[in-house]
Amino acid sequence: MLHGAIIHPGEPDDSFIVSLHAIKSLKWETVISSINLNFFGNPEHLIPAQCNLAAILDQKFTSFAFLSILVRRGCHLFLTEKQLMSSAEREKLIQLAEEGNTFIQIRNDLLVHPTFVNNAKSKSESKLIEVHQVAPGRPGALQEMLYSNLFMILKIVQSEPSRISVCAIPNTGYQPDVVNLHLNFHNGSAASLTLSFIGKEKEHIFSVHAPNGVTNYNFTGNDFRQASITSGKKHDRPSDNQLLFKQITSFSDSILRKEFHQLGLNYEANTFRLIEKINQKLEFSSVLI
């Protein structure tokens, strides 16, 4: 039995609490609402000493200083996406977790959706991924879009890029009007991304072409938890909480089985390294075009 603490970015409702306590492998010692809570100091005063798992759903509590103290005392971490850490800090936290045999998982609701899991489960087959996303009038959206799409691509492909091609149509502001990326991977997979900030309506289509068929993920906005997924089969869309609790349950079960991986944080670290390379190429491309 694990002893857990959870930091929620608002006041959780009763159904959330009921579902939380239905996770059999966890005894929750405290549920912390971060509303009006400004705390960036020692987590010893926030997370009880007997807790060996912390689910942190509020980004404000994902600094390296805060998380590293928890990891050093042997606390496993379930973290919200895009923490307040630099790439170097993220790498250091992975190292600390590996040295202390602690498990770190990153929340990503779409990655546990049944349709997505069934399509992406074959690791050995080459895949072609095509992404078309339009986000008109979204200042500063490029980095967010790169993070979301590349994290998913790396998770599906499960290989390192062997070649990156970038071209962009610049504007007079701070980000290009259109960015087009082509990625080739060591296992034979490939990905093509077109990200546009001009147009009238939002659109986000994420298609996975594999030997067993094509799956399209059509998103209503930039939040993957708002996904509408079409693959030729009908699937009931799980609720946000169902997807969250499924991940926490799997996370705690893996810890109890002593199946320690840092896959979640490693994928995110790889994603940020890839974004850094793309940003360097984007500056070069924008000058040439």
C-alpha positions, 0 to 999 in steps of 0.5 A: 500500500502506498501513501499519497498526497495530491495537489489539485489546482482548484477545489475538487468536487465530491465525485473527484474525491470519491474516485480518488479513494477508489484507487485500491493501491493508494491510501490518500493522506491529504488532498490539497487545494492550491486555491489561494495557496502560495507556497514555494518552500520546503514541501516537508511542511505541505506533503506529510512525511509518511507520503511516498507518492505525490500527485502534483496537478498544479504547475506552480508546484513543479519547480526543481527545488520543490520536486527534488526535495520530494525525490531525495526523500524517496517520494514517487511523483505523478506530475502535470504536463510542462513543469516549471523546470529547465532542460538541465533541471529536468535531466538532473531530476531524472538522475536523482530519481534513478539513483533513488529508485523512484518513479516519475510519471507525466500526465497525458490524458490522450496517451491512455485513450483506448483508441490511441493506445490500440493504434500506437501499441505496435513498437516495431512497425514503421509509421507515418504521422501527419499533423495539420494544426491551425491556431489563428490569432494565438500569440506565442502558440508555436512553442505550445504546439510544438510541445504537444505534438512532438511529445505525442509523436515521440511516444508513438514512434519510440525512436530518436530522430535521424533527420530534421527539416524545417522551413517557415514563412516569417511575418514581421512579428515574433513568430512565423505565419507557417511552420513546416517540419519533416522528421525521419526516425532511426526505426524508419518512421516519419512525421510531417507537421504543418503549424499555421497561425493564419486562417479563420478557424481553429483546426487540429488533425493528427493522423497516424498511418500504420500497416494496421490502418489509419487513425485520425485525432481531430481536436476542437482546440489546443487542449488534447483533453478536448479530443474527438477521436475518429478511427472507423470504430465507435468509442465512448469518450472517457471523462477527464477524471477517468483518464486521470485516475486510470493513469494514477492507478497504473502508476501506483501499480507499477511502483508496487510491482517495482517496475521502475521506468522514467518513461514519462519524464524521459519523453518530455526531456527528449521533446524539449531537446528536439524543440531546442534543435527546431528553434535553432533551425527556425531562426536560420530558416526565417532569415533565408526565406 
